Amino acid sequence: MVDMDDLRRSLDEDDEFFDEGLDEIPDQEESAAEDVLILGLTAPQRMILSIFLFLDVAVLGCMCLIALGRIPI
């Protein structure tokens, strides 16, 4: 059991070593990438818009193929 106690003490010493470095890290502001707005939209809004545009093009393409007789029904 003495070996386990030594292991615990050594782990505690390692934790103190790593905790000392945390105070030296400067506070970073939010990255500029999070604040980027393209067309005034946030990233989730752009994703939903792109999905809707994809579905719109796919449906219109299928309708055109059916209307032109390229896909028989």
Phi and psi restraints in degrees (value plus and minus 20) as a CYANA .aco file:
   2 VAL   PHI     -84.2   -44.2
   2 VAL   PSI     -56.7   -16.7
   3 ASP   PHI     -82.8   -42.8
   3 ASP   PSI     -57.4   -17.4
   4 MET   PHI     -86.5   -46.5
   4 MET   PSI     -59.0   -19.0
   5 ASP   PHI     -84.6   -44.6
   5 ASP   PSI     -60.8   -20.8
   6 ASP   PHI     -82.5   -42.5
   6 ASP   PSI     -60.4   -20.4
   7 LEU   PHI     -83.7   -43.7
   7 LEU   PSI     -63.3   -23.3
   8 ARG   PHI     -82.6   -42.6
   8 ARG   PSI     -63.4   -23.4
   9 ARG   PHI     -83.6   -43.6
   9 ARG   PSI     -60.4   -20.4
  10 SER   PHI     -87.6   -47.6
  10 SER   PSI     -55.3   -15.3
  11 LEU   PHI     -87.5   -47.5
  11 LEU   PSI     -58.5   -18.5
  12 ASP   PHI     -83.8   -43.8
  12 ASP   PSI     -59.0   -19.0
  13 GLU   PHI     -85.0   -45.0
  13 GLU   PSI     -59.0   -19.0
  14 ASP   PHI     -85.3   -45.3
  14 ASP   PSI     -58.7   -18.7
  15 ASP   PHI     -83.2   -43.2
  15 ASP   PSI     -60.2   -20.2
  16 GLU   PHI     -83.7   -43.7
  16 GLU   PSI     -56.9   -16.9
  17 PHE   PHI     -82.6   -42.6
  17 PHE   PSI     -64.5   -24.5
  18 PHE   PHI     -94.5   -54.5
  18 PHE   PSI     -51.9   -11.9
  19 ASP   PHI     -88.4   -48.4
  19 ASP   PSI     -48.8    -8.8
  20 GLU   PHI     -82.8   -42.8
  20 GLU   PSI     -56.3   -16.3
  21 GLY   PHI     -92.6   -52.6
  21 GLY   PSI     -37.7     2.3
  22 LEU   PHI     -88.9   -48.9
  22 LEU   PSI     -50.1   -10.1
  23 ASP   PHI     -91.2   -51.2
  23 ASP   PSI     -43.3    -3.3
  24 GLU   PHI    -104.5   -64.5
  24 GLU   PSI     -32.1     7.9
  25 ILE   PHI     -97.2   -57.2
  25 ILE   PSI     102.3   142.3
  26 PRO   PHI     -91.0   -51.0
  26 PRO   PSI     129.5   169.5
  27 ASP   PHI     -89.1   -49.1
  27 ASP   PSI     109.7   149.7
  28 GLN   PHI    -124.3   -84.3
  28 GLN   PSI     116.8   156.8
  29 GLU   PHI     -94.1   -54.1
  29 GLU   PSI     146.5   186.5
  30 GLU   PHI     -78.8   -38.8
  30 GLU   PSI     123.1   163.1
  31 SER   PHI     -86.4   -46.4
  31 SER   PSI     133.0   173.0
  32 ALA   PHI     -89.0   -49.0
  32 ALA   PSI     -42.2    -2.2
  33 ALA   PHI     -85.6   -45.6
  33 ALA   PSI     -49.4    -9.4
  34 GLU   PHI     -93.0   -53.0
  34 GLU   PSI     -45.2    -5.2
  35 ASP   PHI    -111.2   -71.2
  35 ASP   PSI     -20.7    19.3
  36 VAL   PHI     -92.8   -52.8
  36 VAL   PSI     105.6   145.6
  37 LEU   PHI    -136.9   -96.9
  37 LEU   PSI     102.0   142.0
  38 ILE   PHI    -124.9   -84.9
  38 ILE   PSI     104.5   144.5
  39 LEU   PHI      38.7    78.7
  39 LEU   PSI       4.7    44.7
  40 GLY   PHI      55.4    95.4
  40 GLY   PSI      -3.9    36.1
  41 LEU   PHI    -133.7   -93.7
  41 LEU   PSI     126.9   166.9
  42 THR   PHI    -100.7   -60.7
  42 THR   PSI     152.3   192.3
  43 ALA   PHI     -80.3   -40.3
  43 ALA   PSI     -67.2   -27.2
  44 PRO   PHI     -82.6   -42.6
  44 PRO   PSI     -56.2   -16.2
  45 GLN   PHI     -86.4   -46.4
  45 GLN   PSI     -59.6   -19.6
  46 ARG   PHI     -84.9   -44.9
  46 ARG   PSI     -57.2   -17.2
  47 MET   PHI     -84.3   -44.3
  47 MET   PSI     -66.3   -26.3
  48 ILE   PHI     -83.1   -43.1
  48 ILE   PSI     -61.7   -21.7
  49 LEU   PHI     -82.1   -42.1
  49 LEU   PSI     -62.0   -22.0
  50 SER   PHI     -87.5   -47.5
  50 SER   PSI     -56.1   -16.1
  51 ILE   PHI     -84.7   -44.7
  51 ILE   PSI     -64.3   -24.3
  52 PHE   PHI     -83.2   -43.2
  52 PHE   PSI     -60.5   -20.5
  53 LEU   PHI     -85.3   -45.3
  53 LEU   PSI     -59.4   -19.4
  54 PHE   PHI     -81.6   -41.6
  54 PHE   PSI     -67.6   -27.6
  55 LEU   PHI     -84.0   -44.0
  55 LEU   PSI     -57.2   -17.2
  56 ASP   PHI     -81.9   -41.9
  56 ASP   PSI     -66.8   -26.8
  57 VAL   PHI     -85.0   -45.0
  57 VAL   PSI     -60.1   -20.1
  58 ALA   PHI     -85.4   -45.4
  58 ALA   PSI     -63.6   -23.6
  59 VAL   PHI     -88.0   -48.0
  59 VAL   PSI     -64.4   -24.4
  60 LEU   PHI     -84.3   -44.3
  60 LEU   PSI     -56.7   -16.7
  61 GLY   PHI     -83.6   -43.6
  61 GLY   PSI     -63.7   -23.7
  62 CYS   PHI     -84.2   -44.2
  62 CYS   PSI     -59.2   -19.2
  63 MET   PHI     -85.1   -45.1
  63 MET   PSI     -59.9   -19.9
  64 CYS   PHI     -85.7   -45.7
  64 CYS   PSI     -61.4   -21.4
  65 LEU   PHI     -84.1   -44.1
  65 LEU   PSI     -58.4   -18.4
  66 ILE   PHI     -88.6   -48.6
  66 ILE   PSI     -62.7   -22.7
  67 ALA   PHI     -84.5   -44.5
  67 ALA   PSI     -54.8   -14.8
  68 LEU   PHI    -103.7   -63.7
  68 LEU   PSI     -24.9    15.1
  69 GLY   PHI      61.5   101.5
  69 GLY   PSI      -7.5    32.5
  70 ARG   PHI     -94.9   -54.9
  70 ARG   PSI     -45.8    -5.8
  71 ILE   PHI    -136.7   -96.7
  71 ILE   PSI      89.8   129.8
  72 PRO   PHI     -95.1   -55.1
  72 PRO   PSI     123.0   163.0
